[in-house]
Amino acid sequence: MSIGENIRRFRKEMKDENGRTFTQEKLAEKLGVSFQAVSSWERDEYVPETENLLALAKVFDVSVSAIVEDRMGTFKTKETIYDWEHMKTYVKTTAHNLGLYDTLKAVDFAVEAHEGQTRKNSDIPYIYHPLNMACHALSMGIKEDEVIAAILLHDVVEDCKKTIDDLPVNDETKELVRLMTKDKSKGSHNSETLDKYYAGLASNPKAALIKCIDRCNNMTTMSWGLSRESIYQQIEEVDKYYPRLLKVVKDTPEYNNAAWLLKYQIESMLDIYKRLV
């Protein structure tokens, strides 16, 4: 695609406050240029100057290279390759075979609590996230009932209007869910809130393990689930807090192998995102 075609495509993907496609006039207003200028760019009569390319990238929430490179549409992508119902069956069957009774209760509770919720910017059922995390943990040989159950329940208090007391699990599992639940009263990215939150996680090896698995899963969906600004925030958060969590996991003998895998996964994906943004 040409620069003009990319600009037109990104503009038509944008919606105004009423849910309508951005017009050339609306985009021009955002950029502080005339709509004739936008029209000439989209017809490939003129190429936007550097300052306008930077402004377009900011408005569209994409990189400048996404606008100027003729690569858009080369690859086909999939939103997900997972079948959450299949994962649910796998987790329940494994839990039954291993005698993980809190996990068995947690699966059904989580499915019901997250019913109707979807992952950001997609129609993927939200339950796929905790189920995928549980599969990840089991595949690494983590078979502790409270860990798998807490993984399945880690977002229900924060996102589903449930309380810790509502959870059908033992006190240790409830404590892990409490540690995983972020206090958003001062904002999700308030430094004081984040410092306190990650300090709590680092105080408990099982909570640190769960959070690292959580971040691995979330990083796989950042490219389509988060805005460019949010991706920057996530990169900074990983850089600042996750070395400590990974060390806590690594220093726990029974999690040593998992720590090696999680460190590789987190640092590899982090490096990819840093290069792309």
Secondary structure, 3 states (H helix, E strand, C coil): CCHHHHHHHHHHHCECCCCCECCHHHHHHHHCCCHHHHHHHHCCCCCCCHHHHHHHHHHHCCCHHHHHCCCCCCCCCCCCCCCHHHHHHHHHHHHHHHCCHHHHHHHHHHHHHCCCCECCCCCCECCHHHHHHHHHHHHCCCCCHHHHHHHHHCCHHHHCCCCHHHCCCCHHHHHHHHHHCCCCCCCCCCHHHHHHHHHHHHCCHHHHHHHHHHHHHHHHCHHHHCCHHHHHHHHHHHHHHHHHHHHHHHCCHHHHHHHHHHHHHHHHHHHHHHHHC
